């Protein structure tokens, strides 16, 4: 029987990946390699919410892995 932590780990990994991919940082591929001169330091609105959800899902992912190892 699989542990509940295995299911939580898989679901949180998928959600964390999706949340990371939803975050946009720059207008083009060149912005990803440092080609953009724009500097944004303040997150507002939905960007801030998406950022906070990503952190929460990453913490859930890590905690589920640790608890899954300890449960064995």
C-alpha positions in Angstrom: 0.0 0.0 0.0 1.3 3.4 -0.9 1.7 6.0 1.7 -0.4 9.2 1.6 2.9 11.1 1.5 3.7 9.7 -1.9 0.4 11.1 -3.4 1.0 14.4 -1.7 4.5 14.6 -3.1 3.4 13.9 -6.7 0.5 16.3 -6.6 2.6 19.1 -5.0 5.4 18.5 -7.5 3.0 18.9 -10.4 1.4 22.0 -8.9 4.8 23.6 -8.1 6.0 23.0 -11.6 2.8 24.6 -13.1 3.0 27.6 -10.8 6.6 28.2 -11.7 5.8 28.0 -15.4 2.9 30.4 -15.0 5.2 33.1 -13.6 6.3 35.5 -16.3 9.5 37.4 -15.9 10.4 39.6 -18.9 9.0 40.0 -22.4 11.1 37.6 -24.4 13.7 34.8 -24.3 16.5 37.4 -24.2 15.1 38.6 -20.9 15.8 35.2 -19.5 19.5 35.5 -20.4 20.0 39.0 -19.0 19.1 40.9 -22.1 16.4 42.9 -20.4 17.3 46.2 -18.7 14.0 46.3 -16.7 14.2 45.8 -13.0 11.1 44.9 -11.1 11.5 44.7 -7.3 7.9 44.9 -6.2 5.4 42.2 -6.8 1.7 43.3 -6.9 -1.7 41.8 -7.4 -1.9 38.4 -9.0 1.9 38.2 -9.5 2.4 38.4 -5.7 -0.3 35.8 -5.1 1.2 33.4 -7.6 4.6 33.9 -6.0 3.3 33.1 -2.5 1.4 30.1 -3.7 4.6 28.8 -5.4 6.5 29.1 -2.1 3.7 27.4 -0.2 3.6 24.5 -2.6 7.4 24.1 -2.5 7.3 23.9 1.3 4.5 21.3 1.1 6.6 19.3 -1.4 9.7 19.3 0.8 7.8 18.5 4.0 5.9 15.6 2.3 9.2 14.1 1.1 10.7 14.3 4.6 7.6 12.9 6.3 7.5 10.1 3.7 11.1 9.1 4.5 10.5 9.2 8.2 7.3 7.1 7.9 9.2 4.2 6.4 
